């Protein structure tokens, strides 16, 4: 290889390296651009809503399966389980399609209400139904449904708390100004 060819190869290698460095810097600056914060928040909210929807569907499936068994014991209990399964399914859909404060609060209220009824039925017994006033045994399916309902609350709660933080918008505006 001649000396001129070696110099030309070295220049080409430097240009290629400079191009790769410039591209890497461009990608890095886009990743940390001021406009990227809302995108990250959106993804975080979507993860919370989707998780809550999955937990609600899991609890709804358990309630739907047990509807037939409870219908044999009492029409009131069977219909209650069916309505709970339908409400949880509809609410899971609502969390994904209509994400707003009202839907979040409804998810928390429904889930905690069902957990409360479960706790009452396992400690002192429900005041109505075929086994009124009788404590029911704790089983794996009802523990799983209760766990799903509590996880629903934990997944939705940050969506409400995040919106209620005072000065949150002012802080984001200041952060965006610092990046420019």
C-alpha positions as CSV (number, residue, x, y, z in Angstrom):
1,X,0.0,0.0,0.0
2,X,1.3,3.4,-0.9
3,X,1.7,6.2,1.5
4,X,-1.0,8.2,-0.3
5,X,-3.5,5.3,0.0
6,X,-2.7,5.0,3.7
7,X,-3.4,8.6,4.3
8,X,-6.7,8.4,2.3
9,X,-7.8,5.4,4.4
10,X,-6.9,7.2,7.6
11,X,-9.0,10.2,6.6
12,X,-12.0,8.0,5.6
13,X,-11.7,6.2,9.0
14,X,-11.7,9.6,10.8
15,X,-14.7,10.8,8.8
16,X,-16.6,7.5,9.6
17,X,-15.8,7.8,13.3
18,X,-16.8,11.4,13.4
19,X,-20.1,10.5,11.7
20,X,-20.8,7.7,14.2
21,X,-20.0,10.0,17.1
22,X,-22.3,12.8,15.8
23,X,-25.1,10.3,15.3
24,X,-24.7,8.9,18.8
25,X,-24.7,12.4,20.2
26,X,-27.9,13.2,18.2
27,X,-29.7,10.1,19.5
28,X,-28.5,10.9,23.1
29,X,-29.8,14.5,22.8
30,X,-33.2,13.3,21.5
31,X,-33.5,10.8,24.3
32,X,-33.0,13.6,26.9
33,X,-34.9,16.3,25.1
34,X,-37.2,18.5,27.1
35,X,-40.2,17.1,25.3
36,X,-39.4,13.5,26.4
37,X,-40.8,13.9,29.9
38,X,-44.5,13.8,29.0
39,X,-43.8,10.7,26.9
40,X,-42.3,8.9,29.9
41,X,-45.2,10.0,32.1
42,X,-47.7,8.7,29.5
43,X,-46.0,5.3,29.4
44,X,-46.0,5.1,33.2
45,X,-49.7,5.9,33.3
46,X,-50.4,3.4,30.6
47,X,-48.5,0.7,32.6
48,X,-50.5,1.5,35.7
49,X,-53.9,1.4,33.9
50,X,-53.1,-1.8,32.0
51,X,-51.9,-3.5,35.2
52,X,-55.1,-2.5,37.0
53,X,-57.2,-3.7,34.1
54,X,-55.5,-7.1,34.2
55,X,-56.0,-7.4,37.9
56,X,-59.7,-6.5,37.5
57,X,-60.1,-9.1,34.8
58,X,-58.4,-11.7,37.0
59,X,-60.7,-11.0,39.8
60,X,-63.7,-10.9,37.5
61,X,-62.8,-14.4,36.1
62,X,-62.7,-15.8,39.6
63,X,-66.0,-14.3,40.4
64,X,-67.5,-15.6,37.2
65,X,-66.4,-19.1,37.8
66,X,-67.8,-19.1,41.3
67,X,-71.1,-17.6,40.1
68,X,-72.6,-21.1,39.3
69,X,-71.5,-22.5,42.6
70,X,-73.0,-19.7,44.5
71,X,-76.2,-19.8,42.5
72,X,-76.8,-23.3,43.8
73,X,-76.6,-22.1,47.3
74,X,-78.5,-18.8,46.9
75,X,-79.9,-16.8,44.1
76,X,-78.8,-13.6,45.9
77,X,-75.2,-14.8,46.2
78,X,-75.1,-16.1,42.6
79,X,-76.4,-12.9,41.1
80,X,-74.1,-10.8,43.4
81,X,-71.1,-12.7,42.1
82,X,-72.3,-12.3,38.5
83,X,-72.8,-8.6,38.9
84,X,-69.4,-8.2,40.5
85,X,-67.8,-10.1,37.6
86,X,-69.6,-7.9,35.1
87,X,-68.7,-4.7,37.0
88,X,-65.1,-5.6,37.2
89,X,-64.9,-6.5,33.5
90,X,-66.6,-3.2,32.5
91,X,-64.3,-1.2,34.8
92,X,-61.2,-2.9,33.3
93,X,-62.5,-1.8,29.9
94,X,-63.1,1.7,31.2
95,X,-59.6,2.0,32.7
96,X,-58.2,1.4,29.2
97,X,-60.6,3.3,27.1
98,X,-61.7,6.2,29.4
99,X,-58.8,7.0,31.7
100,X,-60.0,9.8,34.0
101,X,-60.2,10.6,37.6
102,X,-63.8,9.3,37.9
103,X,-62.8,5.9,36.5
104,X,-59.8,5.7,38.8
105,X,-61.9,6.5,41.8
106,X,-64.6,4.0,40.8
107,X,-61.9,1.3,40.4
108,X,-60.7,2.0,43.9
109,X,-64.1,2.1,45.4
110,X,-65.4,-1.1,43.8
111,X,-62.2,-3.0,44.7
112,X,-62.1,-1.8,48.3
113,X,-65.9,-2.4,48.7
114,X,-65.5,-6.0,47.5
115,X,-62.4,-6.5,49.8
116,X,-64.5,-5.2,52.7
117,X,-67.4,-7.6,51.9
118,X,-64.9,-10.4,51.7
119,X,-63.3,-9.5,55.0
120,X,-66.8,-9.2,56.7
121,X,-67.8,-12.6,55.3
122,X,-64.6,-14.2,56.7
123,X,-64.7,-12.6,60.1
124,X,-68.3,-12.3,61.3
125,X,-70.4,-13.4,58.3
126,X,-72.6,-11.4,56.0
127,X,-75.9,-10.3,57.4
128,X,-77.8,-11.7,54.3
129,X,-77.7,-14.8,52.2
130,X,-78.1,-18.5,52.7
131,X,-75.4,-18.5,55.4
132,X,-76.3,-15.2,57.1
133,X,-74.2,-14.5,60.2
134,X,-71.9,-17.5,59.5
135,X,-68.2,-17.1,59.0
136,X,-67.1,-18.5,55.7
137,X,-63.8,-20.4,55.4
138,X,-60.9,-18.7,53.6
139,X,-60.0,-20.5,50.3
140,X,-57.3,-20.0,47.6
141,X,-59.7,-18.6,45.0
142,X,-61.1,-15.9,47.2
143,X,-57.6,-15.0,48.5
144,X,-56.5,-14.6,44.8
145,X,-59.5,-12.5,43.9
146,X,-58.9,-10.3,47.0
147,X,-55.2,-10.0,46.1
148,X,-56.1,-8.9,42.6
149,X,-58.5,-6.3,44.0
150,X,-55.8,-4.9,46.3
151,X,-53.3,-4.8,43.5
152,X,-55.9,-2.9,41.4
153,X,-56.0,-0.3,44.1
154,X,-52.2,-0.1,44.3
155,X,-52.0,0.2,40.5
156,X,-54.6,3.0,40.3
157,X,-53.7,5.0,43.4
158,X,-50.5,6.6,41.9
159,X,-52.6,7.9,39.0
160,X,-54.8,9.8,41.4
161,X,-52.0,10.9,43.7
162,X,-49.8,12.0,40.7
163,X,-52.6,14.4,39.5
164,X,-53.1,15.9,43.0
165,X,-49.6,16.8,43.8
166,X,-49.4,20.6,44.4
167,X,-47.0,22.5,42.2
168,X,-46.5,19.5,39.9
169,X,-47.1,21.5,36.7
170,X,-45.0,24.4,37.9
171,X,-42.2,22.0,38.7
172,X,-42.4,20.4,35.2
173,X,-42.4,23.8,33.5
174,X,-39.3,24.8,35.5
175,X,-37.6,21.5,34.5
176,X,-38.3,22.0,30.9
177,X,-36.9,25.5,31.1
178,X,-33.7,24.3,32.6
179,X,-33.2,21.8,29.7
180,X,-33.4,24.5,27.0
